[in-house]
Amino acid sequence: MSETPYVLEFGMGVDVHGQDSTTAARRAVSDAIRHSSLPVLRLIRDSGGEMLVDVLIGVPNPASVDIDAVKAELPHGTVTVTAIDGGLRNDAMDTLIAVAHITVTARMPD
């Protein structure tokens, strides 16, 4: 099977009260996928292909991200989520920002 990347999306999510990395990460993913309406993805599924969704989340405390909760934001595909050090924390304002980078790749039958 061959794999071809079709989509790159980016999003930002903020938890303005509580500095919860998972809340900010879920909002970043939701922000990213709201930017897209991609009918080609239905064609991939209908052709026997598989959508591979790779999510990279940048947050100040990556170990605190509930990976399964972030995966639940994505309605289709085989999803992997990786949290890395990044984002922004402002302790004085009790604010945490997460950044999401989403790549959707299609694995098509040869």
N, C-alpha and C positions, 0 to 999 in steps of 0.2 A: 504494500500500500504506500502511496506517495502522500507526503504532507506539504501543504501550502498555507502560509499565513495569509489571512484575508482581512483581518480587522486589528487595528490598534486603537484603543480608547484610553482616555485619561480622565480621572475625576478627583475631586477634593471633598472631604467630609470633615465636619467640625463637631466636636462635643464642647459646647459652650459652658456647661456647668458640670463639673465632675471629672474631667480629664480621663474619660473612659476610652481606651484605645480601640476596643471592639466597636463601640458606638460610632466613633469617627471612621473606622475602616468600613463598616457597613454603609455608612452614608457616602463614602468615597466611591464604593462600587456602584451603589444606586445612582449616583450622579453620573458616572461614566456610561452606564448602560442606557440611561435616558437620552443620551445624545444620538442614539442610533436606531434606525429602523432598517434592518438588513434582510430583505426577502431572499437573498442568495443563500442564506443559511437554511431555509426550508428546502431549497433545491438540493443542497448537500445531503440533508437527511433523507430526502425522497430518492436520492440516487444511491443510497446504501453507504453513504459516507458517515463519518463520525466527527462531531465538533469537539475540539480540545480547547478548553478555556483555561488559560494560565493567568493567574492574578498575582501581582507583586504589590504588596502594601508597605509603604514607608510610614512608620510611626515612631515616636520617641522611645516607646517601651514594647518592642515587638514580641517579647515573651508573654505579654499579657493579653494578646489578641486571641479570641476564641475563633479558631480557624473554621470550625463547622458552622458557626453563626454567619461568618462572612460568605461561605459557600452557599448558604441558604438564600442569599440575595440574587443568585444567578439561576434562571429558570431552565436552562438547557445546557447540554453538553457534559463532557467529562471534565470536571473542574478540579484544578489544583490551586491552592493558595499558599503563598509564602510571605511571611511578615519579616521585614528587615528594618534596621535602624534608619530613621529618616523622619519626615514630617516636621512638626513644630509644636513646642509646648511653651505657653506663657503662664507661668505660675501666678504672676500678679493679677492676671485676669481670669484665672481658672479655666483656661482654654487649651484644647489640644486639637491639632489638625493632622489628618492622615491624607496621604496621596496614594491613589490607585493607578496602576498601569495594567491594562488588560490586553492580552493577545488572544485572538481566536484563530485557531488553525484548523483546517479541514484535512482529515485523513480519508482519502478516497481509494476505493478499490482499483487495483491496476487493471 
